[in-house]
């Protein structure tokens, strides 16, 4: 099953995932890119789900992680990443971003429903 990946854009236009990705060296960026391709192909075997989000573990180097959430069956939202060392801070940020994402989605849905009435 093919899955669509989207990087979460905050209301101010900032992209936490891209900010994290841009700070990676070339080898780490390549590993993360391969992980994203696997996700797009539906391979979520390296994802551990908890607190409403997923943590994709890359067992290489300092232990890279990608933080994400599912929205339905065919969409994954990317929130950011970290290494094992910065894991807890990144998890907390991903949970917060996921809550923000859900709240914004709810407001947009309500606005669309209101315009149809």
C-alpha positions, 0 to 999 in steps of 0.5 A: 500500500502506497502512503503519502508523506507530508511534512507538517507546516506550522501556522507561521509557515515553519517546517520543524521536520525540514529544519531538523533534516537540513542540519544532518550531514550527508550520510545521515540525510541519505539514511533518513531519505531511505527511511522516508522511501520505505514509509512511502512504500508502506513499510512501517515495521521500524515504527514504534507507536505511542502517545498518538505518534510514531517513532521510526528508528534508524539503527545507524550512527547515533540512532536517528529517529523520525517522528510522525503520525498517521492521518487515516490509512494512507497519510503520514505527517512528519514532525521532526527527528532526533538522535537517541540522545535528544529523544525525549525532547523530540518526542515531547515536541512531536506530541505537541506538534501532533496536537497542534495539527489535530486542532488546526485540522478540526478548525479547518473542517468546521470552517468548510462545514460552515461554508456549505451550510 
